[in-house]
Amino acid sequence: MGIPLSVYGERRVVLLRWRRARHGDPHLNYPDVDNRATRAPELAPVVGIQAGEEAVVRLERRAIDPNAELHVVSSDKGKVDVVLPADGKVPSGPHADIRLSGVSGGNPNEVKLEVRFGSATGPIVSILIVRCFSRRRVVMTPHLVTIAGPTGAGGIASTANVAAIMSHVRAIWRHCGVDFTINATVNDTLNFASPGVVSDTPFPGEVATLLSTNWVPNSINAYFVQRIGAGGTLGYGFSRPSSVTFALPNPGIILADRAGPAVHDTAWAGNDLAHEAGHFFQLWHPNNQQPPTEREDTWSRRMLMHNFNTQPIMSNWKDDNGYGAIGGSARRGALVTHKDIPAIATDRECTTARNAIVAGPY
Ligand SMILES: [Zn+2]
């Protein structure tokens, strides 16, 4: 098969592409694929899978015939095996979803998933690096907070759908082998200055009291309240170091149901909670850049650790991070990066987070 092509300098021909096998909310079995960049040291895209679990990834045919015979082959079936297609032969068509099994985990156990042309031993036309992670457990304690006025009257409870929000957090982190165990929800009742509101002015206001209410050690405490202050704050995250910086009694995360006209829906709150957990695991915003110089590239906007959840509109294809939209604004993605791209100081986030979880406390 010949390909007539003029090449001056370098030209890259992408026969096949790997990507997340669904659009919209994160899912336990549908990991995002770190397909940023194609240069050394990590030439191929990378995906993570937790040992003992299955993951589905999508193989797209680009510059190759939709009927070309292709086979997917694991370089080490003892670590990661192909479940579907059972015989490894890729179905015809513009794309096919490949189901993998994490057979044996490490930190990580890495295999090459090879796409071979013509037969299972034919030439390799694409590679996906699959990292199979041993399970690292993190415990989270949700608090559903009812805030009454000073006399105990007029209590207003958060209406957050805690179970659904927690399932988003679990789905986002599973692909780094980080397995969230969710404690039973603690119901807290507090008397503050205004029903339903935890005041944060002057800082820390009532935040300090909240973070010392029924706080459960050896877990990440997440407090759901109706509102934080009177402004536009939808959430706070205080990791252990930042709780010391701000002279707070404990680390913890606070999420509000609403701020002004903004309603923190499940996908938004779940993504925010997973992002704040990332800060607990020593992750920072992409390349440590803060507004007004936050990164605006599509890689960064797809990352869980991007500065903003609802994202500035570009009015072009960059507005699709693959996770849907809210109110016309692109949702932040949920990619926790595997690659270590030299120009991005904060990269290789899965490794950083897993190391921080082992080192603890966070
Ligand atoms: Zn942040």
Residues whose N, C-alpha, C, O or C-beta is under 5 A from the ligand:
A	BS01	ZN	none
